[in-house]
Amino acid sequence: MTETLAAAPETTEAGAAPKRLFIKTYGCQMNVYDSGRMADVLRPLGYAPTDTAADADFVILNTCHIREKAAEKVYSELGKLREMRDLRVAAGGARMTIAVAGCVAQAEGEEIMRRQPAVDLVVGPQAYHQLPELLTRTARARGERIGADFAPHEKFDALRVPRGVEGVTAFLTVQEGCDKFCSFCVVPYTRGAEWSRPVADVLAEARALAERGVREVTLLGQNVNAYDGEGADGKPSTLARLAYALGEIPGLDRIRYTTSHPNDMSDDLIAAHGELEALMPWLHLPVQSGSDRILRLMNRKHGRTKYIELVERIREARPDLALSGDFIVGFPGETEADFEQTMDLVRRVTYAGAFSFMYSPRPGTPAATMAGQVPDAVSRARLHALQALLTEQQIAFNTAQAGRTLPVLFERKGRHPGQAVGRSPYLQSVHVDDADHLVGRIVPVEIERGQQNSLTGRLINMEGASLMQRDAARRAIGTL
């Protein structure tokens, strides 16, 4: 969970005090993107950000339905907000408007309104463009209060206001929804069918981001590599062709994408990893389990052999590529032998990073009613064993960067005077002293040491560097 204060102006029309907006974001990067866009559409109404709910005129909980007990956490937060609002009103203050957005809103909209009358608005992921209208209707105490229909093209058509961005990196949603229907997942029910934005719309948003100083974009989608948005010729494009087009935008130096499905890893996308310099050598490719039997129960539509062979093909195209993955342990029916197959796959593939979870049932999904639910104590023990192995691999990958020269995109100042923090091509945080003047630039950095979650490096003094160091530095920023 993250708390997001999406960018909005501090001033509004002359003479009008800005209204205050607080957005609490749960879950995935797409929710972070959506929170930013909600702030964008509310900006013309005079909403400026605040960092506490207590100060807000409008509070939005942008929810996620993936994690265990997600709805319960939302109801707990809503109870606190209701008490906060009641105290404010009793003290003669302005009334706070409360909204629930995101996947919990989509899945449980009517139930939210029934269980917590303090909620003024429930808005599903495809209806954020309706926020100004719904908010106005609520303020006038009339009209519908729930906007949770599936119409992604309407959403993006309505979100053409300039984005509020801060910093040199940004998320960019290009695809929504899922047609895979994994037996454990609620996304097809909360985000709808797969739908891709037209290439022209994506490029227009990317150009606007680049003009505002963004150097790196992360393309988002529930199945982002299933992207098939309409191209200039009126025919479906692919994620690879979109990436090549994005690579032509001046100032946009880095491209990432997440989250991918193994079945949508096309030949041209694999080739792009070896050919397109802007496409970073970091790939998030979830597998969930290393057991063919469990993968069939999960309805993943791929097996362990196909996944391993796919990884080999990708690494052949881009030998320095690093992998991240997703894993679920304790899926219904999982035996010790199944779990050991997952551990074996991790040892074979090796990951530079990963997300791993205990299975938890989601109401309405096929897995929730499957036989053989694994006891929590067993799942927890398996999760600890898996995470120990994944952590070992992550540390090994990071420590192996010591002595290398990597291009680092500096994003912000560090905690210490003169320090700056940036990102390597492998998405690692890199801490460098005497570099705070380089924020916004891509600079070669010699890595001195690697820790579990970050790297430490130093700037290269080109005047005093050896010929080998100079060559490494130039290669790091793509000038050789």
C-alpha positions in Angstrom: 0.0 0.0 0.0 1.2 3.5 -0.8 -0.2 6.9 0.1 -0.4 9.0 -3.0 -0.9 12.8 -3.2 -1.3 13.2 -6.8 -0.1 16.5 -8.2 -2.5 19.4 -8.3 -2.1 23.1 -8.2 -1.8 25.1 -5.0 -4.0 27.9 -6.3 -7.3 28.1 -8.1 -9.4 30.9 -9.5 -8.6 34.4 -8.2 -10.1 35.0 -4.8 -11.0 31.3 -4.3 -9.3 29.3 -1.6 -8.1 25.9 -2.9 -10.0 22.8 -1.8 -7.9 20.1 -0.4 -7.6 16.6 -1.8 -6.2 13.5 -0.1 -5.9 10.2 -2.0 -4.8 7.0 -0.3 -3.6 4.4 -2.8 -3.6 0.7 -2.2 -1.9 -1.9 -4.3 -0.4 -1.9 -7.8 1.4 0.7 -10.0 -1.7 1.0 -12.1 -3.6 2.3 -9.0 -0.8 4.8 -8.5 -1.3 6.0 -12.1 -5.1 6.1 -11.7 -4.7 8.2 -8.5 -2.6 10.7 -10.4 -5.3 10.9 -13.2 -8.1 11.4 -10.6 -6.2 14.3 -9.2 -5.8 15.6 -12.7 -9.5 15.6 -13.5 -10.2 17.3 -10.1 -7.6 20.0 -10.6 -9.9 22.2 -12.7 -12.4 22.1 -9.8 -9.7 23.8 -7.6 -8.5 20.8 -5.6 -4.9 21.0 -4.3 -3.1 18.2 -2.5 -2.8 17.7 1.3 -0.8 15.1 3.0 -3.3 14.2 5.7 -6.9 13.1 5.5 -7.8 15.3 8.5 -7.1 18.4 6.4 -8.9 17.3 3.3 -12.2 18.4 1.8 -12.3 15.3 -0.4 -10.8 11.9 0.5 -10.5 9.1 -2.0 -9.5 5.6 -1.0 -8.2 4.0 -4.2 -8.5 0.3 -3.4 -7.0 -3.0 -4.5 -8.8 -6.3 -4.3 -5.8 -8.5 -4.8 -4.5 -8.7 -1.3 -6.0 -10.7 1.5 -8.8 -9.0 3.5 -8.6 -5.9 1.3 -12.3 -5.0 1.8 -12.0 -5.3 5.6 -9.1 -2.8 5.6 -11.2 -0.4 3.5 -14.1 -0.6 5.9 -11.8 0.0 8.9 -10.4 3.1 7.2 -13.9 4.3 6.3 -14.9 4.0 10.0 -12.0 6.3 10.9 -12.9 8.8 8.2 -16.5 8.8 9.4 -15.5 9.6 12.9 -13.1 12.3 11.6 -15.8 13.9 9.6 -18.4 13.8 12.4 -15.9 15.5 14.8 -15.2 18.2 12.2 -18.9 18.9 11.5 -19.6 19.0 15.2 -16.9 21.6 15.6 -18.5 23.7 12.9 -16.0 22.8 10.2 -16.7 22.0 6.5 -18.1 18.6 5.6 -15.6 16.1 4.2 -16.6 14.2 1.0 -15.6 10.5 1.1 -15.2 8.3 -2.0 -14.1 4.7 -2.6 -12.4 4.0 -5.9 -10.6 1.1 -7.5 -11.2 -2.6 -7.6 -13.0 -3.0 -4.3 -15.3 -0.3 -5.4 -16.0 -2.2 -8.7 -16.5 -5.5 -6.9 -18.5 -4.4 -3.9 -20.0 -1.0 -4.8 -23.6 -1.6 -3.6 -22.3 -3.4 -0.5 -20.0 -0.5 0.4 -22.8 2.0 0.2 -25.0 -0.3 2.3 -22.4 -1.1 5.0 -20.9 2.4 5.3 -23.5 5.2 4.7 -20.7 7.8 5.3 -19.4 7.0 1.8 -20.6 9.7 -0.7 -19.2 8.2 -3.9 -18.2 4.8 -5.2 -16.2 4.9 -8.5 -14.9 1.9 -10.4 -11.6 1.9 -12.4 -13.3 2.8 -15.7 -15.4 5.7 -14.3 -12.8 8.1 -12.9 -13.5 10.6 -15.7 -17.0 10.9 -14.1 -15.6 12.2 -10.8 -16.3 15.9 -11.4 -19.9 15.2 -12.4 -20.5 12.7 -9.6 -18.9 15.1 -7.1 -21.1 17.9 -8.2 -24.2 15.8 -8.1 -23.3 14.7 -4.6 -22.7 18.2 -3.5 -26.2 19.0 -4.7 -27.6 16.0 -2.9 -29.1 14.5 -6.0 -28.4 12.0 -8.8 -26.6 8.7 -8.8 -23.6 8.1 -6.6 -22.2 4.9 -8.1 -20.1 5.0 -11.3 -18.7 1.5 -11.9 -19.4 0.6 -15.5 -16.8 -0.8 -17.9 -16.1 1.7 -20.7 -12.3 2.2 -20.8 -12.3 4.1 -24.0 -14.6 6.7 -22.5 -12.3 6.9 -19.4 -9.2 7.7 -21.5 -11.1 10.0 -23.9 -12.1 12.0 -20.9 -8.7 12.1 -19.2 -7.1 14.4 -21.8 -6.4 17.2 -19.3 -2.7 17.8 -18.8 -1.1 15.4 -16.3 0.3 16.7 -13.1 3.8 15.1 -13.0 6.7 15.5 -10.6 10.1 14.2 -11.3 11.8 12.4 -14.2 9.9 9.1 -14.2 6.2 8.4 -14.8 3.7 5.6 -15.2 1.7 5.4 -18.4 -1.3 3.1 -18.7 -1.5 1.5 -22.2 -3.7 -1.5 -21.5 -6.4 -2.5 -19.0 -8.3 -5.6 -18.2 -7.6 -9.3 -18.5 -9.0 -12.2 -20.5 -6.8 -14.9 -18.9 -9.2 -15.8 -16.0 -6.6 -17.3 -13.7 -8.6 -19.2 -11.1 -7.3 -17.2 -8.1 -7.7 -13.7 -9.6 -10.4 -11.1 -9.5 -9.0 -8.7 -12.1 -11.2 -10.0 -15.0 -14.2 -9.2 -12.8 -13.0 -5.8 -11.5 -11.2 -4.4 -14.5 -13.1 -6.0 -17.3 -11.9 -7.5 -20.6 -8.6 -6.6 -22.2 -8.6 -3.3 -23.9 -5.7 -1.3 -25.4 -5.4 2.5 -25.9 -4.7 3.6 -29.5 -1.1 4.2 -30.4 -1.6 7.8 -31.2 -3.1 8.5 -27.7 -0.2 6.8 -25.9 2.4 8.7 -28.0 0.6 12.0 -27.4 0.7 11.5 -23.6 4.3 10.3 -23.7 5.4 13.4 -25.7 3.6 15.6 -23.2 5.4 13.8 -20.4 8.8 14.2 -22.1 8.2 17.9 -22.7 7.7 18.2 -18.9 11.0 16.6 -18.1 10.1 12.9 -17.9 13.1 10.8 -19.0 11.6 7.3 -18.2 8.2 5.8 -18.6 6.8 2.5 -17.3 4.0 1.2 -19.5 1.3 -0.3 -17.4 -1.3 -3.0 -18.0 -2.8 -6.0 -16.3 -1.4 -7.9 -19.3 0.7 -5.2 -20.8 2.3 -7.4 -23.4 -1.1 -8.3 -24.8 -1.2 -4.7 -26.0 -2.9 -4.4 -29.4 -3.9 -0.8 -29.7 -4.9 0.7 -33.0 -2.0 1.9 -35.0 -1.7 4.7 -37.6 -2.7 2.2 -40.3 -5.9 1.3 -38.5 -4.6 -2.1 -37.7 -3.7 -3.5 -34.2 -0.2 -2.7 -33.1 2.0 -4.7 -30.7 3.8 -3.7 -27.5 7.1 -4.0 -29.4 6.0 -1.6 -32.2 4.7 0.8 -29.5 8.1 0.6 -27.7 10.0 1.5 -30.9 7.7 4.5 -31.5 8.2 5.7 -27.9 11.9 5.3 -28.4 11.8 8.0 -31.1 10.4 10.7 -28.8 13.2 13.2 -28.0 14.1 13.2 -24.3 12.4 9.9 -23.5 15.5 7.8 -22.8 14.1 4.8 -20.9 11.1 2.5 -21.4 9.9 -0.2 -19.0 6.7 -2.2 -18.9 4.7 -4.3 -16.4 3.0 -6.7 -15.8 3.5 -9.4 -18.4 2.0 -12.8 -19.1 4.3 -15.5 -20.4 1.7 -16.4 -23.1 1.9 -12.9 -24.6 5.7 -12.7 -24.8 5.8 -12.4 -28.6 8.8 -12.9 -30.9 9.0 -9.2 -31.8 8.9 -8.2 -28.2 11.7 -10.6 -27.4 13.7 -9.2 -30.3 13.1 -5.6 -29.2 14.8 -6.4 -25.9 18.0 -7.1 -27.9 17.6 -4.2 -30.4 16.0 -1.2 -28.7 18.4 0.6 -26.5 15.7 2.5 -24.6 14.0 -0.7 -23.5 15.6 -1.4 -20.1 17.1 -4.9 -19.4 14.6 -5.6 -16.6 11.6 -7.9 -17.2 8.8 -8.7 -14.7 7.5 -12.1 -15.9 5.2 -13.8 -13.3 5.0 -17.6 -13.3 3.2 -18.1 -9.9 4.2 -21.8 -9.5 6.8 -24.2 -10.7 4.4 -27.2 -10.7 2.6 -28.1 -13.9 -0.2 -29.6 -11.9 -0.7 -26.4 -9.9 -0.4 -24.2 -13.0 -3.2 -26.2 -14.6 -5.3 -25.7 -11.4 -4.5 -22.0 -11.6 -5.6 -21.9 -15.3 -2.3 -20.3 -16.2 -2.3 -21.9 -19.7 1.4 -22.4 -19.7 3.7 -25.0 -18.1 7.1 -24.8 -16.3 9.0 -26.1 -19.4 7.4 -23.4 -21.6 8.3 -20.7 -19.1 11.9 -21.9 -18.7 12.4 -22.1 -22.5 10.9 -18.6 -22.9 13.3 -17.2 -20.3 16.2 -18.8 -22.2 15.0 -17.2 -25.5 14.7 -13.8 -23.9 18.2 -14.1 -22.3 19.6 -15.1 -25.7 18.3 -11.9 -27.2 19.5 -9.8 -24.2 22.2 -11.6 -22.2 22.3 -8.9 -19.5 18.6 -9.0 -18.8 17.5 -9.5 -15.2 14.2 -11.1 -14.2 11.6 -10.4 -11.6 8.6 -12.6 -10.9 5.4 -13.3 -8.9 4.9 -16.5 -6.8 1.9 -17.9 -4.9 2.5 -20.6 -2.3 -0.2 -22.7 -0.6 -2.6 -22.7 -3.6 -5.4 -25.3 -3.0 -4.0 -28.8 -3.5 -0.4 -27.8 -3.4 1.8 -30.6 -2.0 5.4 -30.5 -0.7 6.4 -32.0 -4.1 4.6 -29.2 -5.9 6.3 -26.6 -3.7 9.7 -28.2 -4.3 9.0 -27.8 -8.1 8.6 -24.0 -7.5 11.9 -23.9 -5.5 13.6 -25.9 -8.3 12.3 -23.4 -11.0 13.6 -20.5 -9.0 17.0 -22.1 -8.7 17.0 -22.8 -12.5 15.9 -19.3 -13.6 17.4 -17.1 -10.9 15.6 -13.8 -10.1 17.0 -10.4 -9.4 13.7 -9.5 -7.6 10.3 -11.0 -6.9 7.0 -10.7 -5.2 5.8 -13.7 -3.3 2.6 -14.3 -1.3 0.5 -16.9 0.5 -2.6 -17.9 -1.4 -5.7 -16.3 0.0 -9.2 -16.9 -1.4 -11.0 -14.2 -3.3 -14.8 -14.5 -3.2 -16.3 -15.4 -6.6 -13.1 -16.9 -8.0 -13.0 -20.6 -8.8 -10.1 -21.3 -6.5 -12.0 -20.0 -3.5 -14.2 -23.2 -3.5 -11.5 -25.7 -4.6 -10.8 -28.7 -2.4 -7.5 -29.0 -0.6 -7.2 -25.6 1.0 -3.7 -25.5 2.5 -3.4 -24.7 6.2 -2.0 -21.2 6.9 0.9 -22.6 9.0 2.0 -24.8 6.1 1.7 -22.0 3.6 3.6 -19.6 5.9 6.5 -22.1 6.3 6.7 -22.5 2.5 6.6 -18.7 2.0 9.4 -18.2 4.4 11.5 -20.8 2.6 10.8 -19.3 -0.8 11.5 -15.8 0.3 14.8 -16.8 1.8 15.9 -18.3 -1.6 14.6 -15.2 -3.5 16.4 -12.9 -1.1 19.6 -14.8 -1.5 19.4 -14.4 -5.3 18.5 -10.7 -5.1 21.5 -10.0 -2.8 23.8 -12.1 -5.1 22.6 -10.1 -8.1 23.1 -6.7 -6.4 26.5 -7.5 -5.0 27.6 -8.7 -8.4 27.2 -5.2 -9.7 30.2 -4.0 -7.7 32.9 -2.9 -10.1 30.6 -2.3 -13.0 29.9 1.1 -14.5 26.1 1.6 -15.0 24.1 4.5 -16.4 22.1 6.0 -13.5 19.0 8.2 -14.0 19.1 10.5 -10.9 15.6 11.1 -9.6 15.9 13.0 -6.4 18.2 14.3 -3.7 19.2 11.9 -1.0 18.9 12.1 2.7 22.5 13.3 3.2 23.9 16.6 2.1 25.0 16.5 -1.5 23.7 12.9 -2.0 21.5 11.9 -4.9 19.4 8.8 -5.5 18.8 7.3 -9.0 17.8 4.1 -10.7 20.0 1.7 -12.6 18.8 0.0 -15.7 17.8 -2.9 -13.4 15.5 -0.7 -11.3 17.9 -0.7 -8.3 18.1 2.4 -6.2 21.6 3.8 -6.5 23.0 6.2 -3.8 25.8 8.5 -4.9 27.5 11.3 -2.9 28.3 14.8 -4.4 25.7 14.2 -7.1 22.6 16.3 -6.1 23.3 18.7 -9.0 22.7 15.8 -11.4 19.0 15.2 -10.7 17.2 14.7 -14.0 20.3 13.5 -15.8 21.6 10.0 -16.8 25.2 9.7 -15.7 27.7 6.8 -15.6 28.3 5.6 -12.1 30.9 3.1 -10.9 29.2 0.8 -8.5 31.2 0.3 -5.3 29.0 -2.2 -3.4 25.5 -3.8 -3.6 23.1 -4.3 -0.7 19.8 -6.3 -0.6 17.7 -3.4 -1.8 20.1 -0.8 -3.3 23.5 0.0 -4.7 26.2 2.5 -3.7 28.4 4.1 -6.3 30.6 7.0 -7.1 30.8 9.5 -10.0 33.7 8.9 -12.4 36.2 11.6 -12.8 36.7 11.5 -16.5 39.8 13.7 -16.4 41.6 11.3 -14.1 40.1 8.1 -15.4 42.0 5.4 -17.2 41.2 4.7 -20.9 39.3 1.5 -19.8 37.2 3.6 -17.3 36.4 6.2 -19.9 35.3 3.5 -22.4 33.1 1.9 -19.7 31.6 5.3 -18.9 30.8 6.0 -22.5 29.3 2.6 -23.0 27.2 3.1 -19.9 25.5 6.1 -21.5 25.3 4.6 -24.9 27.8 6.8 -26.7 29.9 3.9 -28.2 
